Amino acid sequence: MFGRSESEQIRTLLRVIEKQQQTIDGMADRLMYLVGQTWTPPPITSQPIEEIPEEEPVYSAFHGLPPTEDWDGSEPD
């Protein structure tokens, strides 16, 4: 492999990766068969992915009210 040109190396590596993926898929199918379950991937749809609408900001009940006085966090007398 190291005596080949770069494009040949890339094609060889891509074939190796494809063969490994086929082996992994075959092993996963056999495993699922052995445990008694069949697995089929969800269908690939050509529909666009639905956008999630942005959430509106959450305001407290005091939002927009003018400040009453400075409070230092202590209890009133």
N, C-alpha and C positions, 0 to 999 in steps of 0.2 A: 504494500500500500504506500510505503514511503517513497518508492521510486516513481510514482505516478505524478501526473500534473495535478494542480490544485483542483481543477474542475472534476477530474476523475476521482480524486479523494473525496470530494463533496458528494458526488453521486454514490460512491461506495458507502460512505457514512449514512446517507439517506436511506439506502437499501437496508443497511444493518438496523437502523432505527425502525424502519417499517416492519422488518421481520420480527424484531423484538416486540413491537406493538401487537402484531398478530399472535405471537406466543402468549403475551399477557392476556389478550382477549380470549384466546382458547382456554387458558388456565382458569380464568374467571368464570367462563361458561361451564366448564367441568365442575368447578367448585360449587357453583349454584345448583347444578344438576344433582350433585352428591348430597347436598343438604335439603333437596326436595323443593327448591324454589327456582322459578324461571325469572329471568330478568331481561327486560327489554328497555333500552334507553328511551326517553321521551322523544316524540317526533320533533324534528327540526322544523320550525314554522318560519314562513317568510314574512310574518306580520312584524311590524316594528314593536319594539319593547315599549310598554306603556310608561310614560313619564310619571314619576311620583310628584304630586303637587307640593309646593312648599307650604310648610305649616305657618299659620299666622302667629305673630308674636304673642306671648302670654303676658298679660298685665295683671298687676295686683289690684285689689279693690281701692287702693290709695293712689293709683296712677292718675296723674293730672291734677291732684289736689295740691294746693299751696302748702308749704311747710307751716306747721303751727308754731313750734318753738324748738330750740336746740335741746336735745335730750341726751344726757350723758350715760344712759343705761342704768341709772340707779332707780330704786323704788321711790315713789312719792311719799312724803311724810304723813 
